[in-house]
Amino acid sequence: MKTFACGDVVPGCSAAFTAADDAGILGQVAAHAAADHGLPEVGPELVAAVCAHIRAA
């Protein structure tokens, strides 16, 4: 299992995600970024930042 805390990349955000793998985390983060942060597209820099903060659960 993997985990990611959005606040590690976006200060003040309390959202956290758990999935079996990085792809699962990235899918959840993309939906969250659009719905809660107004980002309709997750660019390569954001993907890299998220991947750098994904941890094993």
C-alpha positions in Angstrom: 0.0 0.0 0.0 1.0 3.6 -0.7 0.0 6.9 0.9 0.2 10.5 0.0 -0.7 13.6 2.0 -1.6 16.6 -0.2 -0.3 19.0 2.4 3.2 17.8 1.6 2.9 19.6 -1.7 0.1 22.1 -1.1 0.5 23.7 2.4 -2.7 23.7 4.4 -4.4 20.9 2.5 -5.5 18.1 4.8 -6.5 15.6 2.1 -4.7 12.2 2.3 -4.9 9.3 -0.1 -4.2 5.5 0.1 -3.9 3.1 -2.8 -2.2 -0.1 -3.8 0.3 1.6 -6.1 1.6 5.0 -7.3 -0.9 5.0 -10.2 -3.8 4.7 -7.8 -2.5 7.6 -5.8 -2.0 9.7 -8.9 -5.6 9.0 -10.1 -7.0 10.1 -6.8 -4.8 13.2 -6.7 -5.8 14.2 -10.2 -9.5 14.1 -9.2 -8.7 16.0 -5.9 -6.6 18.6 -7.7 -9.5 19.3 -10.1 -12.3 19.3 -7.5 -10.6 21.0 -4.6 -7.7 23.0 -6.1 -9.2 24.1 -9.4 -6.5 22.4 -11.4 -8.1 20.7 -14.4 -4.8 19.2 -15.5 -1.9 17.7 -13.5 1.3 18.7 -15.2 4.6 16.9 -15.1 6.0 19.1 -12.4 3.1 18.4 -10.0 3.3 14.6 -10.8 7.0 14.7 -9.9 6.3 16.5 -6.7 3.5 14.1 -5.8 5.7 11.0 -6.6 8.5 12.4 -4.5 6.1 12.4 -1.5 4.4 9.1 -1.9 5.3 6.8 1.0 4.9 3.1 1.6 2.0 2.5 4.1 
